Amino acid sequence: MPCTEADYAFLRQFILSRSENVLDPSRDYLFEARLYRLLLSRNMSGLNELVYKLRLADDPALEQAVIEAMTINETSFFRDRGPFELLQHKLLPQLIERRSRQRSLRLWSAACSSGQEAYSLAMLLRYHFPQLADWKIEIFGTDINTEMIRRARTGRYPRMEINRGLPARFLLRYFIRDGEEWEAIPDLRTMCYFQQRNLSHTLPVFDRFDGILLSNVLFYFSESTQERILQNMHAALEPDGFLILGPSEQAAMPELWQPVLEGNTCHYQLR
């Protein structure tokens, strides 16, 4: 039996209620594409059977598998060069000077997917700022997808992902080849911590960061959810810290955020 309009409507609402990602009806085709492997693994005949089982609400593992299959996990090493150049030449040098007494840095890669952004930050710090060798540096990566968090913790990436944006000098210096995969060296992995977390949920009060990267994520959420996420970011950022969004995103809450344009790259400070 084919999937009905009511089935698609249920799936869209299911995704919205669990992850707050907004899917327009014009993108219903994504359900077939992204849930195909899950249907095969569960021996289901089609989306209509999946909807039937989800309506029973008695299989949390299936519910989580659907959410994870529908989550966007597009990432790469040093994705969007502008922000990393801004970090290297301005934001990090200024932050390092201000933290010279504490000798510690805490950065957050929000919606980190399989961890490439967090490891990119770690390589940037190790390569360009060797004076931080004895500092306490913590890079937190969070994502709603538990499988992505599991992968990020291993620090292992296949050739295809290594070839996407990782400069050869960093590959040779910070990764060890193991068959057809490369594994981040222990020094990088000890700098990076990964945790499953929903961006739209309230953060623990002890989570405070010197810098937050939230790239190419906000546009998947409704306006009200975007505002809640940005409020969470505001509460988590140190008063002199920075927030970096994707190149096509804006922190459209002028009462909370002050945009600062450096060349062609924008970052945000607290008001």
C-alpha positions in Angstrom: 0.0 0.0 0.0 1.5 3.4 -1.0 2.2 6.1 1.6 -0.8 8.5 1.8 -0.9 12.2 2.4 -2.0 11.5 6.0 1.1 9.3 6.4 3.4 12.1 5.1 1.7 14.6 7.4 2.3 12.2 10.4 6.0 11.8 9.5 6.5 15.6 9.2 4.8 16.1 12.6 6.8 13.3 14.1 10.1 14.8 13.0 9.0 18.2 14.2 8.0 17.0 17.6 11.2 15.0 18.2 13.9 17.2 16.7 12.0 20.5 15.8 13.3 20.3 12.3 10.8 21.7 9.9 10.1 19.7 6.7 8.0 21.3 4.0 5.5 19.0 2.1 7.4 19.8 -1.1 10.3 17.7 0.4 8.3 14.6 1.3 10.5 12.7 -1.2 13.2 12.9 1.4 11.4 10.3 3.5 11.9 7.6 0.9 15.5 8.5 0.2 16.6 8.8 3.8 14.6 6.0 5.4 15.2 3.4 2.7 18.0 1.6 4.6 16.1 1.6 7.8 13.1 0.0 6.1 15.3 -2.7 4.7 17.0 -3.3 8.0 13.6 -3.7 9.7 12.1 -5.8 6.9 9.3 -3.3 6.3 7.4 -3.2 3.1 7.2 0.6 2.9 6.7 3.9 4.7 3.1 3.0 5.4 4.2 0.1 7.6 6.7 2.4 9.3 4.0 5.0 10.0 1.8 2.2 11.5 4.6 1.1 13.9 5.4 4.7 14.9 1.8 5.3 15.7 2.0 2.5 18.2 4.6 4.5 20.1 6.1 1.3 21.7 9.5 1.2 20.1 11.9 4.0 21.3 14.8 2.5 19.3 12.8 2.7 16.1 11.8 6.3 16.8 15.4 7.3 17.4 16.5 5.6 14.3 14.0 7.6 12.2 15.1 10.9 13.8 18.7 10.1 13.1 18.1 9.0 9.5 16.3 12.2 8.8 18.9 14.4 10.4 21.2 16.4 8.0 24.8 15.4 8.6 26.7 17.4 6.0 30.1 18.4 7.2 33.8 18.5 6.2 37.2 19.5 7.6 37.7 23.3 7.6 34.3 23.8 6.0 33.8 27.4 4.9 37.3 28.9 4.9 36.2 32.4 5.9 35.4 31.6 9.6 38.6 29.6 10.1 40.7 32.4 8.6 38.9 34.8 11.0 39.6 32.5 13.9 43.3 32.1 13.0 44.1 35.8 12.4 41.8 37.7 14.7 39.3 36.0 17.1 41.7 33.4 18.6 44.7 35.7 19.0 42.5 38.2 20.8 40.9 35.5 22.9 44.3 34.0 23.8 45.5 37.4 25.0 42.5 37.8 27.2 42.8 34.3 28.7 46.6 34.6 29.4 46.0 34.4 33.1 43.5 31.5 33.1 45.5 29.7 30.5 42.4 27.8 29.3 39.9 27.9 26.4 36.5 26.3 25.9 35.0 26.1 22.5 31.7 24.5 21.3 31.1 22.9 17.9 27.3 22.8 18.0 25.6 20.3 15.6 29.0 18.8 15.1 27.8 15.8 13.0 30.8 13.3 12.9 33.2 15.7 14.4 35.2 17.2 11.6 34.6 20.8 12.7 35.8 20.0 16.3 38.9 18.3 15.1 39.5 21.2 12.6 39.5 23.6 15.6 41.9 21.3 17.5 44.3 21.3 14.5 44.1 25.0 14.1 45.0 25.6 17.7 47.9 23.1 17.7 49.4 24.2 14.4 49.1 28.0 14.6 49.3 28.5 18.3 52.1 26.2 19.7 52.3 28.5 22.8 49.1 26.9 24.0 50.8 23.4 24.5 50.4 23.6 28.3 47.0 25.3 28.3 43.8 23.5 29.2 41.8 23.4 25.9 38.4 21.8 25.7 36.5 21.5 22.5 33.0 20.2 22.9 31.0 18.7 20.0 27.3 18.1 20.3 24.8 16.6 17.9 21.3 15.1 18.2 22.4 12.0 16.2 23.9 9.4 18.5 25.6 7.5 15.6 27.4 10.7 14.6 28.6 11.2 18.1 29.8 7.6 18.2 31.8 8.2 15.0 33.2 11.5 16.3 34.5 9.9 19.4 36.5 7.4 17.4 38.2 10.2 15.4 38.3 7.8 12.4 37.5 8.9 8.8 37.4 7.1 5.4 39.4 8.4 2.5 36.4 10.2 1.0 35.9 12.4 4.1 39.6 13.0 4.5 39.8 14.3 1.0 37.1 16.9 1.7 39.0 19.9 2.9 41.8 18.5 5.0 45.2 20.1 4.0 47.9 17.5 3.4 50.2 19.1 6.0 47.5 18.5 8.7 46.8 15.0 7.4 50.4 14.0 7.7 50.9 15.7 11.1 47.7 14.9 12.9 46.3 11.6 11.5 47.6 8.0 11.4 46.6 5.8 8.5 44.9 2.5 9.3 44.0 0.6 6.2 41.5 2.7 4.3 40.8 5.0 7.2 42.7 7.7 9.1 42.6 8.2 12.8 43.2 11.4 14.7 46.3 11.3 16.9 45.7 11.0 20.7 46.6 14.6 21.3 43.7 15.8 19.2 41.2 13.3 20.6 42.0 14.3 24.2 41.2 17.9 23.3 37.7 17.0 21.9 34.7 15.8 23.9 31.5 14.7 22.2 28.0 14.4 23.6 24.5 13.7 22.3 22.4 16.9 22.8 19.4 18.6 21.3 20.2 22.2 20.5 16.7 23.5 21.3 16.8 22.2 24.9 17.9 24.3 27.8 21.6 23.9 28.5 23.2 23.0 31.9 24.0 26.2 33.8 27.7 25.2 34.1 28.2 25.2 30.4 30.0 28.4 29.5 32.1 28.8 26.4 34.6 31.3 25.0 33.5 30.6 21.4 30.6 28.8 19.7 30.4 27.6 16.1 26.9 26.9 14.9 27.2 26.5 11.2 24.5 25.8 8.6 21.9 24.6 11.0 19.4 27.3 12.0 17.6 27.3 8.7 16.3 23.8 9.4 14.2 25.1 12.3 11.1 27.3 12.7 11.6 31.0 13.6 10.5 30.3 17.2 13.0 27.4 17.6 15.8 29.5 16.1 15.1 32.2 18.7 15.2 29.6 21.5 18.5 28.2 20.2 20.0 31.6 20.0 18.9 32.4 23.5 20.6 29.2 24.7 23.7 30.2 22.8 23.6 33.6 24.5 23.3 32.1 28.0 26.2 29.7 27.2 28.7 32.3 25.9 31.2 34.1 28.0 30.7 37.9 28.0 33.7 38.5 25.7 33.2 35.4 23.6 32.1 35.0 20.0 29.4 33.2 18.0 30.0 32.1 14.4 27.1 31.0 12.2 27.0 29.7 8.6 27.6 32.2 5.8 23.9 32.3 4.9 22.6 32.6 8.5 21.9 35.5 10.8 21.4 35.9 14.5 18.2 38.0 14.0 17.8 39.0 17.6 19.4 42.5 17.8 18.5 42.8 21.5 20.9 39.9 22.2 23.5 39.9 19.5 25.9 42.5 18.0 27.0 41.5 14.5 30.7 42.3 13.7 31.8 42.1 10.0 35.5 41.3 9.4 36.2 41.2 5.6 33.5 38.9 4.2 32.9 37.0 7.4 30.5 38.0 10.2 30.6 36.9 13.8 28.5 37.9 16.8 29.2 39.3 20.2 26.9 39.6 23.2 25.1 42.9 23.6 
